[in-house]
Structures are given as structure tokens and as C-alpha cells.
Amino acid sequence: MNDAGRKKELLSGLEREMVENTALPLREANVVFGEGNPNAALMFIGEAPGFHEDRLKRPFVGRGGQLLTEQILALGWKREDVYITNILKRRPPDNRDPLPEEIEAYKPYVKRQIEIINPKVIVTLGRFAMNYFLPQAKITRDQGRVFDVGGRMIVPMFHPAAALRGTGVMNLFKESFKQLPDIVHGKVKPTAVESTAALEQTQPTRQTNLF
């Protein structure tokens, strides 16, 4: 079995384990585990599934997801080149903000998902995903910056849904997006080195990606 096949098998096992875990919150909603290239060099992580994501069991397929897909395509990439998921794997009622205890409950699964895929770069979409890795960060101050967290590049960005609500945020979102190829190729150095218990350092392995 090649590396991608092994990772796909590990991810499927992790998803089954989560589905069977009756202690997890939000069990009235569908599991939206994530999708994309298990060998991706870049991983997008949002906060939680919304209405459309819950219905289709796929991440980022509503209006915000359409914007995300458009920006991925504008770089000459495809959704299948990257990996897309959320911190919470189930939709909170009425799309409310994730609760601290919900984030804590799903944290072990996010951590293992990251360890399996082992991306070079993680783009966090919105403040909840950002604060998972960078607890002291502020989205308006730190979006678009590059942080070295445990040997991995973390790039906070506005959530696509927030970008849809205002021209100023949209412009910043698009400008931050344009730098992603250079970050993946190591042409952009981190602006800060952070340490956090949320993401333990893992030894990087050779990435197979299409960038």
C-alpha cells in the first residue's frame, strides 16, 4: 500500500471511531469529517459545519465554501489538491459559535487528523480555528501572517463567510490567499515562532502534492 492509501485508511478508521463515540457532543447532526488529498501539503481548517455541510456531509459547500473553492481555483489548484475540514465535525444548532467544551471534545480527533495528513501549511479560517493553534492571536491583527507552531506553518485568515459580509474583509481575504503558493514553497518565512499544547511537534515526512 502506498503512502496515500495508508493515510486514507487511517483517516477512515478515525472517522469510524468518531462516529461510534457516543460521548461526543452535537450527535444530532451528521459527521462532516473532511475531504481532499491525504498527502496534501496544505490543509484548510474552519470552525464548524453549517446547514449545507450538515446536509451533504461535506465541508465548505455553502456560499462561504464557494468562495473558498473560487480562490483555490484562482491559484491554479483544485479542491482535490488540498485537505479541507473543521475543528468541530458536527454542526452546532442554528450555526451558533462552537462552545469551549465542544472544541475540547473534538480536539483529539483534529490532532490525529493533522498527524495523519502531516501538512506543511495549515490555513485557519476564522478565529475559532486560529485560536486552536494560537490562543493569544487576534484575527484582525494576525490574519495573513505566518506563524511557526511546532515546526508547522500556521496562516490565520478570515472565514470566507466573514469575507462575504464586507468589501474590506474580502480584499484582505483575497490578498492573504495569493501568498499561499509562496508559503507552501518555503518562499515566505514565518513572522513569529509560537509554542502551544494544541499542536505537538511531529517530524515532517516527504509530501506528495500537486503544487
C-alpha positions in Angstrom: 0.0 0.0 0.0 1.4 3.4 -0.9 1.5 6.4 1.5 -1.7 8.0 0.2 -3.6 4.7 0.6 -2.2 4.1 4.1 -3.3 7.6 5.1 -6.7 7.2 3.6 -7.2 4.0 5.6 -6.1 5.7 8.8 -8.5 8.6 8.2 -11.4 6.3 7.5 -10.6 4.4 10.7 -10.5 7.7 12.6 -13.9 8.8 11.2 -15.5 5.5 12.2 -14.1 5.8 15.7 -15.6 9.3 16.0 -19.0 8.2 14.6 -19.1 5.4 17.2 -18.1 7.7 20.1 -21.3 8.3 21.9 -19.7 10.8 24.3 -19.1 13.4 21.7 -21.5 16.4 21.7 -23.8 17.5 18.8 -24.6 13.9 17.9 -28.0 15.0 16.5 -26.1 16.4 13.5 -24.2 14.5 10.8 -20.5 14.0 10.9 -18.6 16.1 8.4 -15.2 14.6 8.7 -13.2 16.4 5.9 -12.1 15.7 2.4 -9.3 16.1 0.0 -5.8 14.9 -0.7 -4.5 12.8 2.3 -1.0 13.8 1.2 -1.8 17.5 0.9 0.9 20.0 1.7 -1.8 22.5 2.7 -4.8 22.0 5.0 -7.7 24.4 5.5 -9.4 24.2 8.9 -12.6 26.1 9.7 -14.6 26.2 12.8 -17.7 24.0 12.2 -20.1 22.7 9.5 -23.1 24.8 8.6 -26.5 23.9 7.2 -25.4 22.8 3.7 -22.3 21.0 5.1 -24.5 19.0 7.5 -26.9 18.1 4.7 -24.3 17.0 2.3 -21.7 15.7 4.8 -19.0 17.7 3.1 -17.0 20.7 4.4 -17.4 24.2 2.9 -20.1 23.7 0.3 -22.3 26.7 1.1 -21.7 30.3 -0.1 -18.5 30.5 2.0 -17.4 27.3 0.6 -18.0 28.5 -3.0 -15.7 31.5 -2.3 -13.1 29.2 -0.8 -13.2 27.0 -3.9 -13.0 30.0 -6.2 -9.9 31.2 -4.5 -8.3 27.8 -4.6 -9.0 27.6 -8.4 -7.7 31.1 -8.9 -4.3 29.9 -7.7 -4.3 27.2 -10.3 -5.1 24.5 -7.7 -8.1 22.2 -7.2 -10.0 21.3 -4.1 -8.7 17.8 -4.6 -5.1 19.1 -4.1 -5.7 20.3 -0.6 -7.4 18.9 2.5 -10.4 20.7 4.0 -12.0 20.2 7.4 -13.2 21.9 10.6 -12.4 21.9 14.3 -15.9 20.7 15.1 -17.0 17.7 13.0 -20.7 18.3 13.5 -22.9 21.4 13.1 -23.9 23.4 16.2 -27.6 24.3 16.4 -28.6 27.3 14.3 -24.9 27.7 13.3 -24.1 29.3 16.7 -20.4 29.6 17.7 -18.7 26.5 19.0 -18.6 26.1 22.8 -15.3 25.6 24.6 -16.3 22.2 25.8 -17.3 21.2 22.2 -13.9 22.3 20.9 -12.2 20.3 23.7 -14.2 17.2 22.9 -13.3 17.2 19.2 -9.7 18.3 19.7 -8.2 14.8 19.9 -9.7 14.0 16.5 -8.4 17.2 14.9 -5.0 16.5 16.3 -4.9 13.0 15.0 -6.3 14.1 11.6 -3.4 16.6 11.3 -0.8 14.0 12.4 -2.0 11.6 9.7 -2.0 14.1 6.9 1.0 15.9 8.2 0.6 19.1 6.1 3.4 21.6 5.7 1.0 24.5 6.0 -2.3 24.9 7.9 -4.6 27.8 6.9 -7.1 28.5 9.7 -10.4 30.0 8.6 -11.9 32.2 11.3 -11.0 33.0 14.9 -12.0 29.7 16.5 -9.7 27.7 14.2 -7.0 30.3 14.7 -7.2 30.2 18.5 -6.9 26.4 18.4 -3.3 26.9 17.4 -2.7 30.5 18.5 -4.7 31.1 21.7 -3.5 34.7 22.0 -3.9 35.7 18.4 -6.4 38.3 17.2 -8.0 37.7 13.8 -8.0 41.4 12.7 -4.3 41.8 13.7 -2.9 38.5 12.7 -4.7 37.4 9.6 -2.3 36.9 6.7 0.7 36.4 9.0 2.7 33.2 9.0 3.5 31.5 12.3 5.8 28.6 13.0 3.9 26.4 15.5 5.7 23.2 16.4 7.6 23.2 13.1 4.5 23.7 11.0 3.4 26.9 9.3 0.1 28.3 10.5 -1.6 31.0 8.5 -4.7 32.6 10.1 -7.2 34.0 7.6 -10.7 35.4 7.8 -13.5 32.9 7.5 -15.0 33.0 3.9 -18.4 33.8 5.4 -17.0 36.9 7.0 -15.3 37.9 3.7 -18.8 37.8 2.0 -20.1 40.3 4.5 -17.8 43.2 3.7 -15.6 44.6 0.9 -12.7 45.4 3.2 -12.5 41.9 4.7 -13.0 40.4 1.2 -10.0 42.3 -0.1 -7.8 41.2 2.8 -9.0 37.6 2.4 -8.0 37.6 -1.3 -4.7 39.2 -0.7 -3.8 36.7 2.0 -4.9 33.9 -0.3 -2.4 35.0 -3.0 0.6 34.3 -0.8 -0.3 30.7 -0.1 1.8 29.2 -3.0 4.9 31.0 -1.8 4.3 29.8 1.7 3.9 26.2 0.6 7.2 26.5 -1.4 9.1 28.0 1.5 9.5 31.4 0.0 7.8 33.2 2.9 9.4 33.0 6.3 7.3 32.9 9.5 6.8 36.2 11.2 6.7 34.6 14.6 7.5 31.3 16.3 4.9 30.1 18.8 4.5 27.2 21.1 1.2 25.7 22.0 0.0 22.5 23.6 -2.7 22.2 21.0 -0.3 21.1 18.3 2.6 18.8 19.3 5.7 18.8 17.1 5.9 15.9 14.7 8.7 15.0 12.4 7.9 16.1 8.8 7.8 13.4 6.1 8.2 13.8 2.4 5.0 15.4 1.0 3.3 14.2 -2.2 1.4 17.1 -3.6 0.3 18.7 -6.9 1.5 22.3 -6.3 
